[in-house]
Amino acid sequence: MTTEDYISAFDVAQQSWVLAQRWSDIQCNAAHLATEQNVRKTDLRDWAYQRYRQLQLMHEHARMIWKAGEDEARQERYFKGAGQ
């Protein structure tokens, strides 16, 4: 991801946030899911939290790239308009 392709960064930010929420739901339902899958609840909860946290960090990073790209594009539009 680069600031030149900030639109894609925004899409990644949205998708990673949706997926992070899904892993958060899985973490919340760890007791029920662990019983179904025959695994320990704490192991499943920790595993789901790791995925949630990775996606949350992806969201933050992509959002920062989008913001920087958006600011650059806004400055370009401003200076193009001021030069006319």
Residue, then its C-alpha position, 0 to 999 in steps of 0.5 A: m500500500t502506498t499513498e498514491d493508491y490511497i483508495s485501495a488502502f481505504d478498502v483494506a481498512q474497511q475489510s480488515w475492520v469487518l474481519a476483526q469484528r468477526w474474530s472478536d465475535i468468535q472470541c466472545n463465543a469461545a466457550h460454545l465453539a470450543t465445546e463444539q470443536n473439542v478444544r480448550k476454551t482459553d486456547l481458542r480465545d487466545w487464537a481468535y484474539q491474535r487474529y483480531r489484533q492483527l486485523q486491528l493493526m492492519h486496519e490502523h495502518a491502512r487508515m493512516i496510509w489512506k489519510a496521508g494519501e487523501d491529504e496529498a490529493r487535497q493539497e494537489r487539488y488546492f494548488k492546482g486551483a490556486g494556480q489558475 
